[in-house]
Amino acid sequence: MPLAYSTLGLPGLPLAEAARLGADHGWDGLELRCAVGESVHPVMTPGERRAAVRTLRAHGLTPLALASYVGVAAPGPDAPVTDSLRSHLRLAADLGAAAVRVFPRGGDGPRSEADDRAARRLAEVTEEARALDVRVLVETHDSHRGGRAVAGLLARVADPAVGALWDLMHTHLAGETPAETSAALAPHLGHVQVKDIAGPHDRTPLPLGAGVLPIADCLRLLPADAWVCWEYEAPWHPAAAPLPPLLPSGAAFLAALGRRSR
């Protein structure tokens, strides 16, 4: 079971340092937060893109996905969303990443209207995604927190270039069991994000295994070659323990669960 961690847990850290930490502590890849102020961002120059590729290769790490902040179901005009999707797809291809993570962000209106917006926009970029060999992965998040909600959206697109990213925390908070989420997302699954928290009213990141999320139950349901990514939401929880000292034990925890689940 290949393991990645998200650079979300190391806000502002240079990519070379994030890659060194991953390589030194048993991680196979990085999910790259794609945002202004980070080493990976939407307006990287060609030279910066080539340098990022060299850095990842030098440390033997796979760029699992770009973690973008595009809201594919967001109310408003289509063009800004599809333009941003295309620019993120091209950046992912330049970096060698297999996917671009997007959020639903469907707003408070009817779910069917949000699904229609998302399906229309995603369908517009599927041809380019296939040509670039990069998938768009809709995360279980915000307006579509559960796996069944994301699966309903994806059914309207019905294209293998568009899939799902299973964020275990959100599906748990949506009231789904791992078995229910897995059944809904299995045909679409890109990779899985795990994390741990004390409970629904305290989402401060914890070391893996120290909280309430059913990580072991989730991993038992995954294919043997499924990527698992630890997302540590440090930027929004300044009281959380620093991530770097937790990386060795986090990799060991997931590796042990992966072995037991086979």
TIDOMAR-779815 format. One record per residue (C-alpha): residue number from 1; x, y, z. Coordinates in Angstrom, 1 decimal. Each point is the difference from the previous one (the first is absolute). Layout:
<recs>
+-----+--------+--------+--------+
! pos !     px !     py !     pz !
+-----+--------+--------+--------+
! NUM !      X !      Y !      Z !
...
+-----+--------+--------+--------+
</recs>
This chain:
<recs>
+-----+--------+--------+--------+
! pos !     px !     py !     pz !
+-----+--------+--------+--------+
!   1 !    0.0 !    0.0 !    0.0 !
!   2 !    1.9 !    3.1 !   -1.2 !
!   3 !   -0.1 !    2.9 !    2.5 !
!   4 !    0.0 !    3.8 !   -0.5 !
!   5 !   -0.4 !    3.0 !    2.2 !
!   6 !   -1.4 !    3.3 !   -0.9 !
!   7 !    2.2 !    3.1 !    0.1 !
!   8 !   -3.1 !    1.7 !    1.5 !
!   9 !    1.6 !   -1.0 !    3.3 !
!  10 !    3.1 !    2.0 !   -0.7 !
!  11 !   -1.3 !    3.4 !   -1.0 !
!  12 !    2.6 !    2.1 !   -1.8 !
!  13 !    2.8 !   -2.6 !    0.2 !
!  14 !    2.2 !   -0.2 !   -3.1 !
!  15 !   -0.8 !   -3.0 !   -2.2 !
!  16 !    3.6 !   -1.3 !    0.4 !
!  17 !   -0.4 !   -0.2 !    3.8 !
!  18 !   -3.4 !   -1.7 !   -0.2 !
!  19 !    1.4 !   -2.5 !   -2.4 !
!  20 !    3.0 !   -0.7 !    2.2 !
!  21 !   -2.3 !   -0.6 !    3.0 !
!  22 !   -2.1 !   -2.4 !   -2.1 !
!  23 !    3.0 !   -1.9 !   -1.3 !
!  24 !    1.7 !   -0.2 !    3.4 !
!  25 !   -3.1 !   -1.3 !    1.9 !
!  26 !   -1.5 !   -2.7 !   -2.2 !
!  27 !   -2.4 !    1.8 !   -2.3 !
!  28 !   -0.4 !   -0.8 !   -3.7 !
!  29 !   -1.6 !    3.2 !   -1.2 !
!  30 !   -1.3 !    3.4 !    0.6 !
!  31 !   -3.4 !    1.5 !   -0.5 !
!  32 !    0.9 !    3.6 !   -1.0 !
!  33 !   -2.0 !    2.8 !    1.4 !
!  34 !   -0.5 !    2.4 !   -2.9 !
!  35 !   -0.5 !    3.5 !    1.3 !
!  36 !    1.6 !    3.5 !    0.0 !
!  37 !    2.8 !    0.1 !    2.6 !
!  38 !    0.9 !   -3.7 !   -0.5 !
!  39 !    2.9 !   -1.5 !   -2.1 !
!  40 !   -2.6 !   -1.3 !   -2.4 !
!  41 !   -2.5 !    2.6 !   -1.2 !
!  42 !   -2.2 !    0.6 !   -3.1 !
!  43 !    2.4 !    2.5 !   -1.6 !
!  44 !    3.3 !   -1.8 !    0.2 !
!  45 !    2.4 !    0.9 !   -2.8 !
!  46 !    1.2 !   -2.8 !   -2.4 !
!  47 !    3.4 !    0.1 !    1.8 !
!  48 !   -1.7 !   -0.4 !    3.4 !
!  49 !   -1.9 !   -2.9 !   -1.3 !
!  50 !    3.1 !   -1.7 !   -1.3 !
!  51 !    1.8 !    0.6 !    3.3 !
!  52 !   -2.9 !   -1.5 !    2.0 !
!  53 !    0.2 !   -3.2 !   -2.2 !
!  54 !    3.7 !   -0.2 !    0.6 !
!  55 !   -0.5 !    0.4 !    3.8 !
!  56 !   -2.6 !   -2.8 !    0.2 !
!  57 !    2.1 !   -2.4 !   -2.2 !
!  58 !    3.1 !    0.7 !    2.1 !
!  59 !   -1.8 !   -1.2 !    3.1 !
!  60 !   -1.8 !   -2.9 !   -1.7 !
!  61 !   -3.5 !    1.3 !    0.7 !
!  62 !   -3.1 !   -0.2 !   -2.1 !
!  63 !   -2.1 !    3.2 !   -0.4 !
!  64 !   -3.3 !   -1.7 !    0.8 !
!  65 !   -2.3 !    3.0 !   -0.7 !
!  66 !   -0.4 !    3.7 !    0.0 !
!  67 !   -2.3 !    1.1 !    2.8 !
!  68 !   -1.8 !    2.9 !   -1.7 !
!  69 !   -2.7 !    2.2 !    1.4 !
!  70 !   -2.2 !    0.0 !   -3.1 !
!  71 !   -3.7 !   -0.4 !    0.9 !
!  72 !   -1.6 !   -1.8 !   -2.9 !
!  73 !   -3.6 !    0.4 !    1.1 !
!  74 !    0.3 !    3.5 !    1.3 !
!  75 !   -2.8 !    2.5 !   -0.9 !
!  76 !    0.9 !    2.4 !   -2.7 !
!  77 !    1.3 !    0.0 !   -3.6 !
!  78 !    1.7 !   -3.0 !   -1.5 !
!  79 !    3.0 !    1.6 !   -1.7 !
!  80 !    2.1 !    0.9 !    3.1 !
!  81 !   -0.5 !   -3.5 !    1.3 !
!  82 !    0.9 !   -1.8 !   -3.3 !
!  83 !    2.9 !    2.4 !   -0.6 !
!  84 !    1.5 !   -0.8 !    3.5 !
!  85 !   -0.6 !   -3.7 !   -0.5 !
!  86 !    2.0 !    0.1 !   -3.3 !
!  87 !    2.9 !    1.9 !    1.5 !
!  88 !    0.2 !   -2.4 !    2.9 !
!  89 !   -0.1 !   -3.0 !   -2.4 !
!  90 !    2.9 !    1.4 !   -2.0 !
!  91 !    2.0 !    0.7 !    3.2 !
!  92 !   -0.7 !   -3.6 !    1.2 !
!  93 !    1.2 !   -1.4 !   -3.4 !
!  94 !    3.1 !    2.1 !    0.2 !
!  95 !    0.8 !   -1.2 !    3.5 !
!  96 !   -0.8 !   -3.7 !   -0.8 !
!  97 !   -3.0 !   -0.1 !    2.4 !
!  98 !   -2.7 !   -2.5 !   -0.8 !
!  99 !   -2.9 !    2.1 !    1.2 !
! 100 !   -1.4 !    3.4 !    1.0 !
! 101 !   -2.1 !    0.1 !    3.2 !
! 102 !   -3.0 !    2.3 !   -0.2 !
! 103 !   -2.8 !    0.8 !    2.5 !
! 104 !   -3.7 !    0.0 !   -0.7 !
! 105 !   -1.0 !    3.3 !    1.7 !
! 106 !   -3.5 !   -0.3 !   -1.2 !
! 107 !   -1.5 !    2.6 !    2.3 !
! 108 !   -3.3 !   -0.1 !    1.8 !
! 109 !   -2.3 !   -0.5 !   -3.0 !
! 110 !   -1.5 !   -3.2 !   -1.2 !
! 111 !    2.5 !   -2.9 !   -0.3 !
! 112 !   -1.3 !   -0.8 !   -3.5 !
! 113 !    0.9 !    3.5 !   -1.2 !
! 114 !    3.5 !   -0.2 !    1.5 !
! 115 !    0.5 !   -3.4 !   -1.7 !
! 116 !   -1.1 !    1.4 !   -3.3 !
! 117 !    2.5 !    2.8 !    0.2 !
! 118 !    2.8 !   -2.3 !    1.0 !
! 119 !   -0.8 !   -2.6 !   -2.7 !
! 120 !   -0.2 !    2.7 !   -2.7 !
! 121 !    3.4 !    1.4 !    0.9 !
! 122 !    1.7 !   -3.3 !    0.5 !
! 123 !   -1.3 !   -1.3 !   -3.4 !
! 124 !    1.6 !    3.1 !   -1.6 !
! 125 !    3.5 !   -1.0 !    1.2 !
! 126 !    0.0 !   -3.8 !   -0.3 !
! 127 !    1.5 !    0.0 !   -3.5 !
! 128 !    2.9 !    2.1 !    1.1 !
! 129 !    0.4 !   -2.1 !    3.2 !
! 130 !    0.2 !   -3.2 !   -2.0 !
! 131 !    2.5 !    1.6 !   -2.4 !
! 132 !    2.2 !    1.1 !    2.9 !
! 133 !   -0.5 !   -3.4 !    1.8 !
! 134 !   -1.2 !    1.9 !    3.2 !
! 135 !   -3.2 !   -0.9 !    1.9 !
! 136 !   -2.2 !    2.5 !    1.7 !
! 137 !   -0.9 !   -1.3 !    3.5 !
! 138 !   -3.0 !    1.5 !    1.8 !
! 139 !    0.6 !   -0.2 !    3.8 !
! 140 !   -2.7 !   -1.0 !    2.5 !
! 141 !   -0.3 !    3.5 !    1.5 !
! 142 !   -2.3 !    2.9 !    0.8 !
! 143 !   -3.3 !   -0.2 !   -1.9 !
! 144 !    0.8 !   -3.6 !   -1.0 !
! 145 !    1.5 !   -1.3 !    3.2 !
! 146 !   -1.1 !   -3.6 !   -0.4 !
! 147 !    1.2 !   -2.6 !   -2.5 !
! 148 !   -3.5 !   -0.6 !   -1.3 !
! 149 !   -0.4 !    3.7 !   -0.8 !
! 150 !    3.2 !    0.1 !   -2.0 !
! 151 !   -0.9 !   -3.2 !   -1.8 !
! 152 !   -3.3 !    1.6 !   -1.0 !
! 153 !    1.9 !    2.9 !   -1.5 !
! 154 !    2.4 !   -2.2 !   -1.8 !
! 155 !   -2.8 !   -2.1 !   -1.5 !
! 156 !   -1.0 !    3.1 !   -1.9 !
! 157 !    3.4 !    0.3 !   -1.6 !
! 158 !    0.6 !   -3.7 !   -0.6 !
! 159 !    3.6 !    0.4 !   -1.2 !
! 160 !    3.1 !   -1.8 !    1.3 !
! 161 !    1.9 !    3.2 !   -0.2 !
! 162 !   -2.0 !    1.2 !    3.0 !
! 163 !    0.0 !   -1.9 !    3.3 !
! 164 !   -0.2 !    0.3 !    3.8 !
! 165 !    2.4 !    0.8 !    2.8 !
! 166 !   -1.3 !   -1.6 !    3.2 !
! 167 !    0.7 !    2.3 !    3.1 !
! 168 !   -0.7 !   -2.3 !    2.9 !
! 169 !   -0.7 !    2.7 !    2.5 !
! 170 !   -2.8 !    1.5 !   -2.1 !
! 171 !   -1.7 !   -3.2 !   -0.9 !
! 172 !    0.1 !   -1.0 !    3.7 !
! 173 !   -1.5 !    3.4 !    1.0 !
! 174 !   -2.7 !   -0.5 !   -2.7 !
! 175 !   -1.1 !   -3.1 !    1.9 !
! 176 !    1.3 !   -2.6 !   -2.5 !
! 177 !    1.8 !   -3.2 !    1.1 !
! 178 !    3.2 !   -0.8 !   -2.0 !
! 179 !   -1.9 !   -2.9 !   -1.6 !
! 180 !   -2.7 !    2.3 !   -1.3 !
! 181 !    2.5 !    2.6 !   -1.3 !
! 182 !    2.1 !   -2.7 !   -1.6 !
! 183 !   -3.0 !   -1.5 !   -1.8 !
! 184 !   -1.0 !    3.4 !   -1.4 !
! 185 !    3.5 !    1.1 !   -1.1 !
! 186 !    1.8 !   -3.2 !   -1.0 !
! 187 !   -0.8 !    0.4 !   -3.7 !
! 188 !    1.4 !    3.5 !    0.1 !
! 189 !    2.7 !    0.0 !    2.6 !
! 190 !    3.3 !    1.8 !   -0.6 !
! 191 !    1.5 !    0.0 !    3.4 !
! 192 !   -0.9 !    0.3 !    3.7 !
! 193 !    0.9 !    2.8 !    2.5 !
! 194 !    0.2 !   -1.1 !    3.7 !
! 195 !    0.4 !    2.1 !    3.1 !
! 196 !   -1.0 !   -0.2 !    3.6 !
! 197 !   -2.0 !    2.3 !    2.3 !
! 198 !   -1.4 !   -0.1 !    3.5 !
! 199 !   -3.6 !    0.4 !   -1.3 !
! 200 !   -2.5 !    2.0 !   -2.0 !
! 201 !    0.4 !    3.1 !    2.3 !
! 202 !    3.8 !   -0.1 !    0.2 !
! 203 !    1.6 !   -0.6 !   -3.4 !
! 204 !    3.5 !    1.0 !    1.1 !
! 205 !    2.4 !   -2.4 !   -1.8 !
! 206 !    1.2 !   -2.9 !    2.2 !
! 207 !    2.7 !   -2.7 !   -0.6 !
! 208 !   -1.5 !   -2.8 !   -2.0 !
! 209 !   -1.7 !   -2.5 !    2.3 !
! 210 !   -0.5 !    2.5 !    2.8 !
! 211 !   -3.5 !    1.0 !   -0.9 !
! 212 !   -3.4 !   -1.4 !   -1.0 !
! 213 !    0.2 !   -0.4 !   -3.8 !
! 214 !   -0.3 !   -3.6 !   -1.3 !
! 215 !    3.3 !   -0.1 !   -1.8 !
! 216 !    0.5 !   -3.8 !    0.3 !
! 217 !   -3.6 !   -0.7 !   -1.2 !
! 218 !    0.6 !    2.2 !   -3.0 !
! 219 !    3.4 !   -1.5 !   -1.0 !
! 220 !   -1.4 !   -3.5 !    0.2 !
! 221 !   -2.4 !    0.9 !   -2.9 !
! 222 !    2.6 !    1.3 !   -2.4 !
! 223 !    1.7 !   -1.7 !   -2.9 !
! 224 !    3.6 !   -1.1 !    0.9 !
! 225 !    1.4 !    2.7 !   -2.4 !
! 226 !   -2.2 !    2.9 !    1.2 !
! 227 !    1.9 !    3.1 !    1.0 !
! 228 !   -0.7 !    1.3 !    3.6 !
! 229 !    0.8 !    3.6 !    0.8 !
! 230 !    0.3 !    1.5 !    3.5 !
! 231 !   -1.5 !    3.5 !   -0.1 !
! 232 !    0.9 !    2.0 !    3.1 !
! 233 !   -1.9 !    3.3 !    0.1 !
! 234 !    2.6 !    2.1 !    1.7 !
! 235 !   -0.8 !    3.4 !   -1.5 !
! 236 !   -3.5 !    0.2 !    1.7 !
! 237 !    1.1 !   -1.5 !    3.3 !
! 238 !    3.0 !    1.9 !    1.4 !
! 239 !   -0.2 !   -1.9 !    3.2 !
! 240 !    0.7 !   -3.3 !   -1.8 !
! 241 !    3.3 !   -1.7 !    0.6 !
! 242 !    2.6 !    0.6 !   -2.8 !
! 243 !   -0.2 !   -2.6 !   -2.7 !
! 244 !    3.7 !   -0.9 !   -0.7 !
! 245 !    0.6 !   -1.9 !    3.3 !
! 246 !   -3.2 !   -2.0 !   -0.6 !
! 247 !    1.0 !   -1.2 !   -3.6 !
! 248 !    2.0 !   -3.1 !    1.0 !
! 249 !   -2.7 !   -1.4 !    2.3 !
! 250 !   -2.7 !    1.0 !   -2.4 !
! 251 !    1.6 !   -2.0 !   -2.8 !
! 252 !    0.6 !   -3.0 !    2.3 !
! 253 !   -3.6 !    0.1 !    1.2 !
! 254 !   -1.5 !   -0.1 !   -3.5 !
! 255 !    2.5 !   -2.6 !   -1.2 !
! 256 !   -0.9 !   -2.3 !    2.9 !
! 257 !   -3.7 !    0.4 !   -0.7 !
! 258 !    0.6 !   -0.6 !   -3.7 !
! 259 !    1.8 !   -3.3 !    0.8 !
! 260 !   -2.8 !   -1.1 !    2.4 !
! 261 !   -2.7 !    0.8 !   -2.5 !
! 262 !    1.4 !   -2.4 !   -2.7 !
+-----+--------+--------+--------+
</recs>
